Amino acid sequence: MIPAQGWECLDSERLKARPSGRLRRPELPSVSLHTGSRSQADLEPQTTPCPLGSYSPRSFRITGSARGAVHGFSPVISRGWDLCSPQAPRPLPTSITSAKIQVNGVHLHYQQTGEGSHAVLLLPGMLGSGQTDFGPQLKSMNKQLFTVVAWDPRGYGKSIPPSRDFPPDFFERDAKDAVDLMQALKFKKFSLLGWSDGGITALIAAAKYPNLIHKLVVWGANASVTQEDVRIYNGIRDVSKWSEKVRKPLEELYGHKYFAETCEAWVDGISRFAENSDGNICQQLLPDIKCPTFIIHGEKDPLVPQAHAEYIHKHIKGSRLLLMPEGKHNLHLRFAKDFNREVENFLR
């Protein structure tokens, strides 16, 4: 629920990771697989590089204990989750096209790349766009296997006008816009990759349009809003208190007034869900999601406590949960190479 550019670091106590099911190499950030519940993750932000910048290559391995301890993940492991296996040869990058198309009365901007038969839609977070939130995915996902589309929801990025607003059904509106966009682009069936607010939108779309969705990947998402979440959201209400590294690119994209007013409106809009029974956003829809679902969560996510990922995992039958002990809210940017590999393995 925060733009991709990153956060200044704050001190917080780190929750210890469960030893079983951990993908780890001692000198590098580790990744752990879990199917059971865990307590709430802490809140520790991280500053990230530009989404289109370079990323350090990292490698991992599945330890012997992980192979025996991760219940319910054998099909994934057998299909290539050994992270030390050689990377498949990648095709040369193809161009990224940028265009607008009229959907539901508005002109939605999108980017598209690749020529694969498997269509994938990337859904950004609050104040995000395809360009700002998914640089490494647009650049590096396998162009022969996938056709990748990244969209700017109405009121974000280059899908302005209209101005962004947050009525009670704004997630449902985004879900319909996203699905209708892909149909307008002549994709009969496609997978969804949703980050943060985009993850919520993806959950709703997968539940409401099951015949159109092939597979679902969400990270940094939540199906409800707690009072603790409201406290976190109010902490980012005043954009003048954001670090310059985070604030400046968004001011350049939107202008200070639009950026500041939209952020405040988002805080008000998302916080209203806390007034619902159990803070519900889309909890009742989770059992309706029938497509294969992969949930990823960073244990150091400063905005979305881990309990949200565990709730989603528990209520989507057959879903898989990957916990990244070093991951934060922007884990797909911070660990882009590893994220892309895990997602591609799941989508194959």
C-alpha positions in Angstrom: 0.0 0.0 0.0 2.9 2.3 -0.5 4.7 3.4 -3.7 7.6 1.2 -4.9 10.4 3.7 -4.3 11.0 2.6 -0.7 11.3 3.7 2.9 13.9 5.0 5.3 14.8 2.4 7.8 13.3 2.4 11.3 14.3 0.3 14.3 12.0 -2.6 15.3 12.4 -6.0 16.9 12.4 -8.8 14.4 10.3 -11.8 14.8 12.3 -15.0 14.8 11.6 -17.3 11.8 10.4 -20.9 12.3 13.4 -23.2 11.6 11.6 -25.8 9.6 10.8 -25.1 6.0 13.4 -22.4 5.6 15.2 -21.8 2.3 18.4 -20.4 3.4 22.0 -19.7 2.7 23.7 -18.2 5.8 25.4 -15.3 4.2 22.4 -14.3 2.1 18.8 -13.2 2.8 16.7 -16.4 3.4 13.3 -17.5 2.3 11.0 -19.8 4.2 8.1 -21.9 3.3 5.2 -22.3 5.8 1.8 -23.8 5.8 1.0 -23.3 9.4 0.1 -20.0 11.2 2.6 -17.6 12.6 2.4 -14.6 14.8 2.2 -11.0 13.5 5.3 -9.8 11.7 7.0 -6.6 12.8 7.1 -3.3 11.1 10.5 -2.4 9.6 10.7 -0.3 6.5 13.4 -0.5 3.8 14.8 1.9 1.2 14.9 0.4 -2.3 16.7 1.3 -5.5 15.0 2.5 -8.6 12.7 -0.3 -10.0 14.6 -0.2 -13.3 18.0 -0.2 -11.7 20.4 -3.2 -11.3 19.8 -5.9 -8.7 22.4 -8.1 -7.1 22.1 -11.7 -8.1 21.3 -14.0 -5.2 21.1 -17.7 -4.8 19.5 -20.0 -2.3 19.1 -23.7 -1.6 16.5 -25.8 0.1 18.0 -27.5 3.1 17.4 -31.2 3.8 15.2 -30.4 6.8 13.1 -28.2 4.5 12.6 -31.0 2.0 11.2 -33.2 4.7 9.3 -30.6 6.8 7.3 -28.5 4.3 4.0 -30.2 4.3 1.9 -29.6 1.2 4.6 -28.2 -1.0 6.0 -31.4 -2.7 4.3 -30.6 -6.0 6.1 -27.2 -6.1 9.4 -28.6 -5.1 9.2 -31.3 -7.7 8.5 -28.7 -10.3 11.7 -26.7 -9.7 11.7 -25.0 -6.4 15.4 -26.0 -5.9 16.7 -22.5 -6.0 20.2 -23.6 -6.8 19.2 -25.2 -10.1 20.6 -23.4 -13.2 18.4 -20.6 -14.5 16.8 -21.4 -17.8 18.1 -19.4 -20.8 16.2 -16.2 -21.2 15.2 -14.7 -24.5 16.4 -11.3 -25.5 14.1 -8.6 -24.0 11.3 -7.4 -26.2 10.0 -3.9 -26.4 7.5 -2.6 -24.0 4.5 -0.9 -25.6 2.5 1.8 -23.9 -1.1 2.7 -24.8 -4.5 3.7 -23.5 -7.8 2.0 -24.1 -11.3 3.0 -23.1 -12.8 0.8 -20.4 -16.0 1.5 -18.4 -16.0 5.1 -19.5 -12.4 6.0 -18.7 -9.2 5.8 -20.6 -6.9 3.3 -18.9 -3.2 3.3 -19.5 -1.3 0.0 -19.7 2.1 -1.4 -20.7 2.6 -4.7 -22.5 5.6 -6.8 -23.3 6.3 -10.4 -24.3 4.7 -12.8 -26.8 3.9 -15.9 -24.6 0.6 -17.7 -24.6 0.2 -17.2 -20.9 -1.2 -13.6 -20.2 -0.4 -12.0 -16.9 -1.8 -8.8 -15.5 0.3 -6.8 -12.9 -1.8 -4.8 -10.4 0.0 -2.0 -8.5 -0.4 -0.6 -5.0 -1.6 2.8 -3.7 -0.5 5.7 -5.9 1.3 3.1 -8.0 1.4 2.4 -11.7 2.8 -0.3 -13.9 6.0 1.8 -14.6 6.7 2.8 -11.0 5.8 -0.5 -9.3 6.8 -3.3 -11.7 10.0 -2.3 -13.5 11.9 -5.6 -12.9 8.9 -7.7 -13.8 8.3 -5.9 -17.1 12.0 -6.0 -17.9 12.9 -9.6 -16.9 9.9 -11.9 -16.9 10.2 -14.6 -19.5 9.0 -13.0 -22.8 8.5 -16.3 -24.6 6.3 -17.9 -21.9 4.3 -14.8 -20.9 2.6 -11.8 -22.3 2.9 -9.3 -19.4 0.5 -6.4 -19.0 0.8 -3.8 -16.3 -2.0 -1.3 -15.8 -2.5 2.0 -14.1 -5.9 2.0 -12.2 -8.1 4.9 -12.8 -6.8 8.1 -11.1 -3.2 6.6 -10.9 -0.2 6.9 -13.1 -1.2 7.9 -16.7 -4.9 6.9 -16.2 -5.7 10.5 -15.3 -8.3 11.9 -15.8 -10.3 11.0 -13.8 -9.0 12.0 -10.4 -8.6 9.2 -7.9 -11.4 8.7 -5.4 -12.2 6.1 -2.8 -15.9 5.2 -2.5 -16.8 2.2 -0.4 -16.6 -0.1 -3.5 -13.3 1.2 -5.0 -11.7 -2.2 -4.8 -14.6 -3.8 -6.6 -14.5 -1.0 -9.2 -10.8 -1.6 -9.8 -11.4 -5.4 -10.1 -14.0 -4.8 -12.8 -11.8 -2.3 -14.6 -8.9 -4.7 -14.5 -10.8 -7.7 -15.9 -12.6 -5.6 -18.5 -9.2 -4.1 -19.6 -7.8 -7.6 -20.3 -11.0 -8.6 -22.1 -10.7 -5.4 -24.2 -7.2 -6.5 -25.1 -8.6 -9.9 -26.3 -7.2 -12.1 -23.5 -9.7 -14.8 -22.9 -8.0 -16.1 -19.7 -5.1 -14.7 -17.7 -3.3 -14.8 -14.4 -3.2 -12.0 -11.8 -0.1 -10.7 -9.9 -1.3 -8.2 -7.3 0.8 -6.2 -4.9 -0.6 -4.4 -1.8 -3.9 -2.7 -2.8 -3.4 -4.5 -6.2 -3.4 -7.7 -4.2 -6.8 -6.9 -2.7 -8.1 -6.1 -6.2 -6.7 -9.4 -7.5 -8.4 -11.4 -4.7 -11.8 -9.8 -5.5 -11.3 -10.3 -9.3 -10.4 -14.0 -8.8 -13.4 -14.6 -6.6 -15.9 -12.7 -8.8 -14.6 -13.7 -12.3 -13.4 -17.3 -11.8 -13.8 -18.3 -15.4 -11.4 -15.7 -16.5 -8.6 -16.2 -14.0 -6.0 -18.9 -14.6 -3.7 -18.4 -11.5 -3.3 -15.8 -8.7 -0.3 -14.4 -7.0 -0.6 -11.8 -4.2 1.9 -10.2 -1.8 1.6 -7.4 0.8 -2.2 -7.8 0.7 -4.9 -7.9 3.3 -8.6 -9.0 3.3 -9.5 -6.8 6.3 -8.4 -3.7 8.2 -7.7 -3.7 11.9 -7.3 -0.8 14.3 -3.5 -1.5 14.2 -3.6 -1.1 10.4 -5.4 2.2 10.8 -2.6 3.4 13.1 -0.1 2.4 10.5 -2.0 4.2 7.7 -2.3 7.4 9.7 1.5 7.3 10.1 1.9 8.0 6.4 -1.0 10.4 6.0 1.2 13.6 5.9 3.5 13.2 2.9 5.6 16.1 4.0 7.0 13.8 6.7 8.0 11.2 4.1 11.7 10.9 3.2 12.7 12.9 0.1 13.8 9.8 -1.6 10.2 8.5 -1.5 8.4 11.8 -1.9 10.3 13.4 -4.8 9.5 10.8 -7.6 5.8 10.9 -6.7 5.7 14.7 -6.6 7.3 14.7 -10.0 4.7 12.2 -11.3 1.6 13.7 -9.8 2.5 17.2 -8.6 2.6 17.9 -4.8 -1.1 18.8 -4.4 -2.6 15.8 -6.2 -0.1 13.5 -4.5 -0.8 14.8 -1.0 -4.5 15.0 -1.4 -4.8 11.5 -2.9 -2.7 10.0 -0.1 -4.9 11.6 2.6 -8.0 10.4 0.7 -6.6 6.9 0.5 -6.0 6.8 4.3 -9.5 7.9 4.9 -10.9 5.4 2.4 -9.0 2.4 3.5 -9.5 3.2 7.2 -13.3 3.1 6.8 -13.2 -0.6 6.3 -12.2 -0.9 10.0 -15.8 0.2 10.8 -17.1 -3.0 9.2 -17.7 -6.2 11.1 -14.2 -7.7 11.5 -12.9 -4.9 9.4 -14.0 -6.8 6.4 -12.8 -5.8 2.9 -13.2 -9.1 1.0 -13.0 -11.9 3.7 -16.3 -13.4 2.6 -15.0 -13.8 -1.0 -11.8 -15.8 -0.2 -13.5 -19.2 -0.1 -14.9 -18.5 -3.6 -11.3 -18.3 -5.1 -10.8 -21.6 -6.9 -7.8 -21.0 -9.0 -4.3 -22.0 -7.9 -3.1 -19.2 -5.5 0.4 -18.3 -4.3 0.7 -15.9 -1.4 4.0 -14.2 -0.7 4.8 -12.2 2.4 7.8 -10.4 3.8 8.3 -10.9 7.5 9.6 -7.4 7.8 6.8 -5.7 6.0 6.2 -2.3 7.7 2.7 -1.8 6.4 0.9 -5.2 6.3 1.3 -7.5 9.4 2.0 -11.1 8.6 -1.3 -12.2 10.2 -3.1 -10.9 7.1 -1.1 -13.2 4.8 -1.8 -16.1 7.1 -5.6 -15.4 7.1 -5.7 -15.3 3.3 -3.8 -18.5 3.1 -6.1 -20.2 5.6 -9.2 -19.2 3.8 -8.2 -20.0 0.2 -8.3 -23.8 -0.2 -5.1 -25.3 -1.6 -3.2 -22.0 -1.6 0.5 -21.8 -1.0 2.3 -19.4 1.4 5.9 -18.3 1.0 7.4 -16.2 3.9 10.5 -14.2 3.2 12.3 -13.4 6.5 14.3 -10.6 4.9 11.4 -9.4 2.7 9.6 -6.1 3.3 6.6 -4.5 1.6 8.6 -4.1 -1.7 10.1 -7.6 -1.8 9.4 -7.9 -5.5 11.8 -5.0 -6.1 14.3 -5.7 -3.4 14.7 -9.3 -4.4 13.4 -9.0 -7.9 15.4 -11.9 -9.5 14.3 -14.4 -6.8 10.7 -13.1 -6.8 10.4 -13.4 -10.6 11.9 -17.0 -10.5 9.4 -18.1 -7.8 6.5 -16.6 -9.6 7.4 -18.0 -12.9 7.8 -21.5 -11.5 4.3 -21.2 -10.0 2.8 -19.9 -13.2 4.3 -22.6 -15.5 
